[in-house]
Amino acid sequence: MKITIIGGGAAGMMAAASASSCNPSANIQIIERNDKIGRKVVVSGGGRCNLTTGTTDINELMKNYPRGNRWLKFAMYEFSPKDCYAFFEAHGVKLKTEGNRVFPKSESGKDIVNMFLGIFKKNGVKVLYKKVVQGIKKDGDIFKVKLEDGFVLESDKVIITTGGSAYSATGSKGDGYKFAESLGHTITGIVPTLTSFSSNDVFIKELAGVSVKNVKIKLIVQKTYNFTGPFLFTHKGVSGPAIFALSAFSAYENFNNGARLYIDFVPYLNHEELRTKLSENLNNYFIRKVSKYTTKSLAEVFRIDRTKKVNEINKKEIASTIENLKNFKINIVGRIPGSEIVTAGGVSLKEVNKKTMESLITPGLYFAGEILDVDGLTGGYNLQNAWATGKLAGENVYTF
């Protein structure tokens, strides 16, 4: 049997490893447009390769997938984050957990890629580098994969693992959507997710580089979204895990009329408790008191008089400071182009068997990874999706 996998990212590598381990005699080839496989894996997690999550409870795990979580649940039971951890360690990659994120101990995604290359060498998987697929047709029971140079590869089965259209520098061009459509599939609306937000507020540049932890953020567009976590001010707006999460949940919202963020820097204190804390130690400088609950840079943006002590602050100033600490407003004018990490939307899940990853439209065609209409938050969830669906596709590619 000849199997062609289009795309050598996380899902493609796992599909090839899984398929070749199930049947070492199969003829398996990966078509990769880059000169290396796994480029997106290498740059994930800020270059440290956050390859999965420490969330082991499946019901809790699924809450981290804004779209496709019910459909994906079977795959996660079949190859959970715990299974994923064991898989990589069993293949010689030592892992570590930081908070709720899992990394190679070496903090290098190259070790993950090299692990797969070792499996491919052992099992006879071929990787065709710097080859661009132009189109796929099915002629009877045979798939014909046409390359850009005019060469046509014939295969019994095809697994499309081309990813989405985010991180275009790594080769994610969105070609897989075109291939899927040509083979009868529906592509749901494609939009960027896990993006930063831009703001035109004058104070933004003053705060560039300032990060805050565990704040409660409310995003108001047409609907209201809430998330608690860390975020970062940039020269153009705001970024970081909490912002990425809000961008994911609001991925299909239209920002043309603007949006508003409201930040609660002290979610663990209500207004009256905060008022009491800020009114203590009358001889302290008031800006120092405020800086305990946020950063000095933010306290200065609140326009607090540096020279005043607590006993010199009037009720109006106290009320204004509490409002800033509990309900700081940032005007959002849009998503920052090119900042997206993942694509929302993709091959309709109604058209793919969730237990095998095989197309319900075109027999012998399989999908895995980000090309599907599934996306997760930051923290290893998207790679976990790629590993789990890639493994299912590889294991089930021999079924008829």
SVG drawing of the C-alpha trace seen along z (x, -y; Angstrom):
<svg xmlns="http://www.w3.org/2000/svg" viewBox="-24 -67 43 72">
<polyline fill="none" stroke="black" stroke-width="0.4" points="0.0,0.0 1.2,-3.5 0.3,-6.3 1.0,-10.0 1.0,-12.5 0.9,-16.1 2.5,-18.4 5.4,-17.6 4.2,-19.4 3.2,-18.0 0.1,-16.1 2.0,-14.9 4.9,-13.6 2.7,-11.8 0.6,-10.3 3.7,-9.0 5.1,-7.6 1.9,-5.9 1.2,-4.5 4.7,-3.1 4.7,-1.6 1.4,0.2 2.7,1.5 6.5,1.2 6.1,2.7 3.9,-0.1 5.2,-2.6 4.8,-5.9 6.0,-9.3 5.6,-12.8 5.5,-15.8 7.0,-18.9 7.3,-22.2 10.2,-23.4 13.7,-22.1 13.0,-20.8 10.0,-19.2 8.5,-20.4 9.3,-24.0 6.3,-25.2 7.0,-22.6 10.5,-24.1 9.2,-27.6 6.3,-26.8 6.3,-27.9 8.6,-30.8 11.1,-28.4 11.0,-26.0 8.4,-23.7 5.4,-23.6 4.4,-20.2 1.4,-19.4 -0.5,-20.4 -0.5,-19.2 -4.3,-19.2 -5.1,-15.5 -8.8,-15.6 -10.4,-15.2 -13.5,-17.3 -11.3,-20.1 -9.1,-19.7 -11.9,-20.2 -12.8,-23.6 -9.6,-24.9 -10.9,-24.3 -13.2,-27.1 -14.3,-25.2 -14.5,-21.4 -14.3,-20.3 -17.1,-17.7 -15.9,-16.2 -12.3,-16.1 -13.1,-14.3 -12.8,-10.8 -9.3,-11.5 -8.3,-12.9 -9.5,-9.8 -7.5,-7.7 -4.3,-9.7 -4.5,-12.0 -1.9,-14.5 -0.8,-11.8 -0.4,-9.3 1.4,-12.0 3.9,-12.5 4.5,-8.8 4.9,-8.5 7.7,-11.1 9.6,-9.8 9.3,-6.2 11.0,-7.4 13.9,-9.0 12.8,-12.6 12.9,-13.6 10.1,-16.1 9.4,-18.5 6.3,-20.3 6.2,-24.0 2.9,-25.1 0.5,-23.5 2.8,-23.3 5.0,-20.5 8.4,-21.0 11.4,-18.9 14.0,-19.1 16.4,-20.4 13.9,-23.2 14.5,-22.5 11.8,-21.5 14.6,-20.1 14.8,-17.1 11.1,-16.4 11.8,-16.6 14.9,-14.5 13.0,-11.9 10.5,-11.6 13.3,-11.5 14.7,-8.6 11.4,-6.7 11.2,-7.5 14.7,-6.1 13.9,-3.0 10.5,-2.4 11.5,-3.4 9.3,-6.6 10.5,-8.9 10.3,-12.7 10.2,-14.6 11.6,-18.0 11.0,-21.3 8.1,-19.8 4.9,-21.8 1.6,-20.1 -0.5,-21.7 -3.6,-19.6 -5.1,-16.2 -7.6,-14.2 -9.1,-10.8 -9.3,-8.4 -11.2,-5.3 -9.5,-4.0 -6.2,-5.9 -5.3,-9.4 -3.2,-11.4 -1.1,-14.0 0.2,-16.6 3.4,-18.5 4.3,-21.9 7.0,-20.6 4.4,-18.5 5.3,-15.2 2.3,-13.1 2.4,-10.7 -0.1,-7.9 -1.3,-6.7 -3.9,-4.4 -4.5,-6.7 -3.8,-10.4 -3.6,-12.2 -3.8,-16.0 -1.9,-17.6 -1.1,-21.0 -2.1,-23.0 -3.9,-26.4 -2.7,-29.7 -1.1,-31.1 2.7,-31.3 3.0,-31.6 6.8,-32.0 6.9,-28.3 5.2,-27.2 1.5,-27.3 -0.1,-28.7 -3.6,-27.3 -3.2,-25.1 -4.9,-22.2 -8.2,-24.0 -8.1,-24.1 -7.2,-20.4 -10.0,-19.5 -12.6,-21.5 -11.5,-20.0 -12.2,-16.6 -15.8,-17.5 -15.3,-19.1 -16.8,-22.2 -14.4,-24.7 -15.9,-26.8 -15.0,-30.5 -11.3,-30.9 -10.2,-33.6 -7.1,-34.3 -7.1,-33.4 -4.7,-33.6 -3.9,-37.2 -2.8,-40.4 -5.1,-43.4 -4.2,-46.9 -5.2,-50.0 -5.1,-53.7 -5.0,-54.9 -2.3,-57.5 -0.9,-55.7 -0.2,-52.4 3.3,-53.3 4.1,-54.5 3.4,-50.9 5.1,-48.9 6.9,-46.0 4.8,-46.1 3.4,-42.7 0.9,-41.8 -0.2,-38.5 -3.6,-37.0 -5.7,-39.9 -9.4,-39.6 -10.1,-40.9 -13.5,-41.6 -13.8,-42.1 -16.9,-43.7 -17.6,-43.6 -21.1,-42.5 -20.9,-40.0 -19.0,-40.0 -16.1,-37.6 -14.2,-37.1 -10.8,-35.5 -8.3,-35.6 -4.6,-35.3 -1.4,-37.2 -1.1,-39.8 1.4,-42.2 1.4,-45.8 3.1,-46.3 3.9,-49.3 0.7,-48.6 -1.7,-47.3 -1.9,-44.3 -0.8,-40.6 -0.1,-37.6 -2.0,-34.4 -5.1,-36.2 -5.4,-38.3 -4.8,-35.2 -7.6,-33.4 -10.1,-36.3 -9.1,-36.5 -9.9,-32.8 -13.3,-33.0 -14.2,-36.1 -12.5,-35.0 -15.6,-35.5 -16.5,-38.9 -16.3,-42.0 -14.0,-44.6 -14.8,-47.2 -16.8,-49.3 -14.1,-48.8 -14.1,-46.9 -13.4,-47.6 -11.2,-45.8 -11.8,-46.3 -9.0,-45.2 -9.4,-44.3 -5.9,-44.3 -7.0,-43.2 -9.8,-40.6 -9.1,-39.2 -10.3,-42.5 -13.7,-44.1 -14.0,-48.0 -14.5,-48.4 -11.6,-46.1 -9.4,-47.9 -10.5,-51.3 -9.5,-50.1 -6.1,-48.9 -5.3,-52.1 -6.2,-54.2 -3.8,-52.5 -0.4,-53.9 -1.2,-57.6 2.4,-58.7 3.2,-56.5 3.4,-58.0 0.1,-57.1 1.8,-56.1 3.8,-53.4 0.5,-52.0 -1.0,-51.8 2.1,-50.2 1.7,-47.3 -1.4,-46.3 -0.1,-46.9 3.1,-48.2 4.8,-51.6 4.3,-52.4 0.6,-51.8 0.3,-53.8 1.9,-56.7 -0.6,-56.3 -3.3,-56.7 -1.9,-60.2 -1.3,-59.9 0.5,-62.8 3.9,-61.4 4.4,-64.0 1.2,-63.2 1.0,-61.0 -2.0,-58.9 -3.3,-61.5 -3.2,-64.1 -5.4,-62.2 -9.0,-63.2 -12.1,-61.0 -12.4,-61.9 -8.7,-60.8 -9.3,-57.6 -12.4,-56.8 -10.6,-57.4 -7.7,-55.2 -10.0,-52.4 -11.9,-52.6 -8.6,-52.4 -7.5,-49.4 -10.8,-47.6 -12.1,-48.7 -9.2,-50.1 -10.5,-50.7 -8.5,-50.0 -10.0,-50.8 -9.4,-48.1 -9.4,-49.0 -8.6,-45.6 -6.5,-42.5 -2.8,-43.0 -2.2,-41.5 0.3,-38.7 0.3,-38.1 -2.0,-35.1 -0.6,-31.8 -3.5,-29.5 -6.3,-29.6 -9.9,-29.1 -12.1,-27.3 -11.2,-24.6 -12.6,-21.3 -16.1,-20.8 -16.2,-18.3 -19.5,-17.0 -17.6,-15.5 -14.9,-13.7 -15.2,-10.5 -14.0,-11.5 -12.9,-8.0 -10.7,-7.4 -10.1,-10.9 -11.3,-9.5 -13.3,-11.7 -17.1,-10.9 -17.1,-12.4 -14.1,-10.8 -13.0,-7.3 -9.3,-6.9 -8.8,-10.6 -7.8,-11.5 -7.3,-14.8 -5.4,-15.7 -4.3,-18.8 -5.1,-22.4 -6.6,-21.9 -9.7,-20.7 -12.3,-23.1 -10.7,-22.7 -8.6,-25.2 -7.3,-25.5 -5.9,-28.1 -2.2,-28.6 -0.5,-26.2 0.2,-23.1 -3.4,-22.5 -3.0,-22.9 0.0,-20.6 -1.9,-18.1 -4.7,-18.2 -2.2,-17.6 -0.6,-14.6 -4.0,-13.0 -5.6,-13.4 -2.4,-12.6 -2.1,-9.3 -5.7,-8.3 -5.3,-9.0 -2.1,-7.0 -3.5,-4.0 -6.7,-3.9 -5.3,-4.5 -5.2,-0.7 -8.9,-0.3 -11.3,0.2"/>
</svg>
